Amino acid sequence: MRDIDSVLAAAPVIPVLVIERAEDAVPIARALVEGGLPVIEVTLRTPAALEAIREMKQIDGAIVGAGTVLNPRQYEAALEAGAEFVVSPGLTGAVADAAAGSPVPLLPGVATASEIMAALDRGFTRLKFFPATAAGGIPALKAMSTVFRGVRFCPTGGITLETAPDWLALPSVACVGGSWLLPAGAAADPRAIAERARQAAELRPSR
């Protein structure tokens, strides 16, 4: 089983995907991996999501996780689908307990200092900063990082190819989550996805 550090270190950008059709999963995953982005987060926002995780795991080199996990039932469903990591937009006691009993790591979401403290109390030092832009952007995360030394973040929400380098320049940022690799409502064009992935893969975090 992977630990969360190995997931976050695998690429500078984790594509955050909303998959509407399970049949698109393999071409999308193949394009992302070929473009240099092996870590893929499939959000549990559509009926096709769990099947998409199962299908994407067929692609050599793909590290597929489940995002938008809100409760233990979804956590278990993600594990049954083969997710190698789990991402939640926040952290509840129930989700933390599910993670504690699972070999599959959780990247919980935080937006405030109090939420970071609560996550630390449960043993989490690798966190998703979400929604990154709406929660104060780079100034907010930079300020909180001076207090919570040793915590590393994956900012997600409102980040683009153009703004990602500014986030990655922060020493506390391990990688960023990006929905621009497959914009909502866009056709699953493998060539376009692979090109966007290549551009994202060229970015470098400060680590």
C-alpha positions in Angstrom: 0.0 0.0 0.0 1.1 3.5 -0.7 1.5 6.2 1.9 0.2 9.7 1.3 3.7 11.2 0.9 4.5 8.9 -2.1 1.2 9.9 -3.7 1.8 13.7 -3.2 5.4 13.3 -4.5 4.5 11.5 -7.7 3.7 14.6 -9.7 3.3 18.4 -9.3 -0.4 18.3 -10.2 -3.1 15.9 -9.2 -5.9 16.0 -11.8 -9.3 16.3 -10.1 -11.8 14.7 -12.3 -15.6 14.6 -12.6 -16.3 11.5 -14.8 -19.7 11.5 -16.4 -19.3 8.3 -18.4 -17.4 5.2 -17.3 -16.4 4.5 -20.9 -14.3 7.6 -20.9 -12.2 6.5 -17.9 -9.5 4.5 -19.7 -8.8 7.0 -22.5 -8.6 9.8 -19.9 -6.3 7.9 -17.6 -4.1 6.8 -20.4 -3.8 10.4 -21.7 -2.9 11.7 -18.2 -0.3 9.0 -17.5 1.3 9.5 -21.0 1.4 13.2 -20.3 3.3 12.7 -17.1 0.6 12.9 -14.4 0.2 9.4 -12.9 -1.9 10.4 -9.8 -5.6 10.8 -10.6 -8.4 11.8 -8.3 -11.8 10.7 -9.4 -14.4 12.6 -7.4 -17.5 10.7 -6.2 -19.9 13.2 -7.7 -21.4 11.1 -10.4 -22.9 7.6 -10.7 -20.0 6.7 -13.0 -17.2 7.5 -10.5 -16.7 4.1 -8.8 -16.7 2.3 -12.1 -14.3 4.9 -13.5 -11.9 4.1 -10.7 -12.0 0.4 -11.4 -11.4 1.0 -15.1 -8.6 3.5 -14.6 -6.7 1.0 -12.5 -6.1 -1.0 -15.6 -3.7 1.6 -16.9 0.0 0.8 -16.1 1.5 3.5 -13.9 -1.8 5.1 -12.9 -2.3 5.9 -9.2 -6.0 6.3 -8.8 -7.8 7.7 -5.8 -11.3 8.7 -4.8 -12.2 12.3 -4.0 -15.2 14.1 -2.5 -15.5 11.3 0.0 -18.0 12.5 2.7 -18.6 9.6 5.0 -17.5 6.1 5.9 -19.9 4.4 3.5 -18.3 6.2 0.6 -14.8 5.5 2.0 -15.6 1.8 2.0 -17.1 2.0 -1.5 -13.9 3.7 -2.7 -11.7 1.0 -1.2 -13.9 -1.7 -2.8 -13.4 0.0 -6.2 -9.6 -0.2 -5.7 -8.8 3.4 -4.8 -5.2 3.8 -3.6 -5.9 7.0 -1.7 -8.9 8.9 -0.5 -9.5 12.7 -0.5 -12.2 14.5 1.5 -13.2 18.1 1.3 -13.2 18.3 5.1 -12.7 16.1 8.1 -15.3 14.6 10.5 -14.7 12.2 13.3 -16.5 9.5 11.3 -14.2 9.9 8.3 -11.1 10.1 10.5 -12.2 6.8 12.2 -12.7 5.2 8.8 -9.2 6.2 7.7 -7.7 5.0 11.0 -9.0 1.5 10.3 -7.9 1.5 6.6 -4.6 0.7 4.9 -5.6 3.3 2.2 -4.4 6.8 3.2 -6.7 9.9 3.6 -5.9 13.4 2.5 -8.4 15.5 4.5 -9.5 19.0 3.5 -9.0 22.1 5.7 -9.6 25.7 5.2 -8.9 27.3 8.5 -6.3 27.2 11.4 -8.9 25.5 13.6 -9.4 22.8 11.0 -5.7 22.2 10.7 -5.4 21.9 14.4 -8.3 19.4 14.5 -6.6 17.4 11.7 -3.3 17.4 13.6 -5.1 16.1 16.7 -6.1 13.1 14.6 -2.6 12.6 13.3 -2.9 14.1 9.8 0.1 16.2 8.7 -0.6 16.1 5.0 -3.7 18.1 4.1 -5.8 19.4 1.2 -6.2 23.2 1.4 -9.7 23.6 0.0 -11.3 25.6 -1.5 -7.8 27.1 -2.1 -8.7 30.4 -3.8 -11.9 31.1 -2.0 -10.3 30.3 1.4 -7.9 33.2 1.1 -5.5 32.0 -1.6 -1.7 32.1 -1.4 -1.6 34.8 1.3 -3.8 32.7 3.7 -1.8 29.5 3.2 1.5 31.3 3.4 0.5 32.8 6.8 -0.8 29.5 8.2 2.3 27.6 7.0 4.4 29.8 9.3 2.4 28.5 12.3 2.0 24.9 11.3 5.5 24.0 10.4 5.9 20.4 9.3 2.5 20.3 7.7 2.4 19.9 3.9 -0.5 20.9 1.7 -2.1 20.1 -1.6 -4.1 23.2 -2.5 -7.2 22.5 -4.6 -10.0 24.7 -5.9 -9.7 27.6 -8.3 -6.1 26.8 -9.3 -5.1 27.1 -13.0 -2.1 26.2 -15.1 -1.1 29.9 -14.9 -1.4 30.2 -11.1 -0.1 26.8 -10.2 3.6 27.9 -10.2 2.9 30.5 -7.5 1.3 27.9 -5.3 4.1 25.4 -5.9 6.7 28.0 -5.0 5.5 27.8 -1.3 7.7 25.4 0.7 4.7 23.9 2.4 3.1 22.9 -0.8 3.8 19.4 -2.0 1.6 19.5 -5.1 -1.7 21.1 -6.3 -5.0 19.7 -7.4 -6.2 20.8 -10.8 -9.6 20.5 -12.4 -8.4 22.3 -15.6 -7.1 19.0 -17.0 -10.7 18.0 -17.7 -12.9 21.1 -17.4 -16.5 20.5 -16.4 -18.7 19.7 -19.4 -15.7 19.4 -21.8 -15.4 16.5 -24.1 -13.0 13.8 -23.1 -10.5 14.5 -25.8 -7.4 12.4 -25.1 -5.0 14.4 -27.2 -6.1 17.7 -25.5 -5.9 16.1 -22.1 -2.4 14.6 -22.8 -1.2 18.0 -23.9 -2.5 19.8 -20.8 -1.0 17.0 -18.7 2.4 17.6 -20.3 2.3 21.3 -19.6 1.3 20.5 -15.9 4.0 17.9 -15.5 6.7 20.4 -16.4 5.8 22.5 -13.3 8.1 22.0 -10.3 7.3 22.3 -6.6 9.8 24.1 -4.3 10.8 20.9 -2.5 
